């Protein structure tokens, strides 16, 4: 099982606001798992997002 990240952790990683991460999820650009206390994003989903974006957001 890979690590799951909260939306605020993903936002910090990419230097954007949490609302932006929610927007990526809503538009289908970033895969996420809906949990009772919010979304969780897997390492694999982040790797796929970075691959699609050409690594432009990777820090």
C-alpha positions in Angstrom: 0.0 0.0 0.0 1.4 3.4 -1.0 1.3 6.5 1.1 -1.8 8.6 0.9 -1.6 12.4 0.9 -4.1 14.9 2.1 -5.1 17.8 -0.3 -3.2 20.3 1.8 0.0 18.2 1.6 -0.3 18.0 -2.2 -0.9 21.8 -2.4 2.3 22.4 -0.4 4.2 20.0 -2.6 3.2 21.9 -5.8 3.0 25.4 -4.3 -0.7 25.9 -4.9 -3.8 26.5 -2.8 -5.8 23.5 -1.5 -8.7 24.8 -3.6 -6.6 24.3 -6.7 -6.0 20.6 -5.8 -9.7 20.2 -5.2 -10.3 21.7 -8.7 -7.8 19.2 -10.2 -9.7 16.3 -8.6 -13.1 17.6 -9.6 -12.0 18.1 -13.3 -10.4 14.6 -13.3 -6.9 15.8 -13.7 -5.8 14.1 -10.5 -7.1 10.8 -9.2 -8.2 10.8 -5.5 -10.0 8.6 -3.1 -13.0 10.1 -1.3 -12.9 9.4 2.4 -15.1 10.6 5.3 -12.7 13.4 6.2 -11.8 14.5 2.7 -9.8 13.3 -0.3 -6.6 11.2 -0.2 -4.2 11.1 -3.1 -1.9 8.1 -3.6 1.8 8.3 -4.6 0.9 6.6 -7.9 -1.7 9.2 -8.7 0.8 12.0 -8.1 3.4 10.2 -10.3 0.8 9.8 -13.0 -0.2 13.5 -12.7 3.5 14.6 -12.9 4.0 12.3 -15.9 1.1 13.8 -17.7 2.3 17.3 -17.0 5.9 16.5 -18.0 7.2 16.8 -14.5 6.7 20.6 -14.5 5.2 20.6 -11.0 7.6 18.2 -9.3 9.7 19.7 -6.6 
